[in-house]
């Protein structure tokens, strides 16, 4: 259950990859303790850039990022991990030549003494992993790799987990499994911010959502509210609905 305590917050965030070209243009979002927050919107809206800016991978021109009230703006990824920010990128998120167990060991390299405690946590959360620890990650399906990637990020016991398009490229069945896993992680007490192209499915599991447009938070509300909001449907559904027609017959917002 989410509380009123804010775990992660961005204020007036302006950021971009190239000098003079801003992708984020004053973005304001937050994640409360225990919350599952979805970030949706059209392609190019700045969704993935937002996560990368939070995680120190994009130049922040102005604005701030705070974690539990402490400013973490522009910190490097290794420092953010040690402070409690977990990140699962969309691509290249496992070491395919390593076993599942070795991938999990990599996740806790900063605090190796916590390995046994944390591997017990993730294998209790995902018992299937516990049975296959010696299997190489490269032999896993896309959905299974996502499970390993999320588990590796959980090895450092993050206070917030950032997920960048975890369902991208997966079959509908594997997409459903991934969303179930995300909800399960959240129920285990981890605050989550998820960027998703499958917006309708993401909003179904989210406490709250933000619609990003042109690098700003255009709309916010509960997942259910956004799914039924006429403005959101009109502005972000119409021309984008066909982009996902092969994976879902249900309405989808953004990409």
WOVENSUL-V735331 format. One record per residue. OMEGA is omega as a letter, one per 20 degrees, with the letter a starting at -180 (none if undefined). Layout:
OMEGA + OMEGA
//
This chain:
a + r + r + a + r + r + a + a + r + r + r + a + r + a + r + a + a + r + r + r + a + r + r + a + r + a + a + r + r + r + r + r + r + a + r + a + r + r + a + r + a + r + r + a + a + a + a + r + r + r + a + r + r + a + r + a + r + r + r + a + r + a + a + r + r + r + a + r + r + a + a + a + r + r + r + a + a + r + r + r + a + r + r + r + r + a + r + r + a + a + r + a + r + r + a + a + r + r + r + a + r + r + r + r + r + a + a + a + r + a + a + a + a + a + a + r + a + r + r + r + a + r + r + r + a + a + r + r + a + a + a + a + a + a + r + a + a + a + a + r + r + r + r + r + r + r + r + a + r + r + r + r + a + a + r + r + a + r + r + a + r + a + a + r + a + a + a + r + a + r + r + a + r + r + r + r + a + r + r + r + r + r + r + r + r + r + r + r + a + r + a + r + a + r + a + r + r + a + a + a + r + a + r + a + a + r + r + r + r + r + r + r + r + r + r + r + a + a + r + a + r + r + a + r + a + a + a + a + a + a + r + r + a + a + a + a + a + a + a + a + a + a + a + a + a + a + a + r + a + r + r + r + r + a + none
//
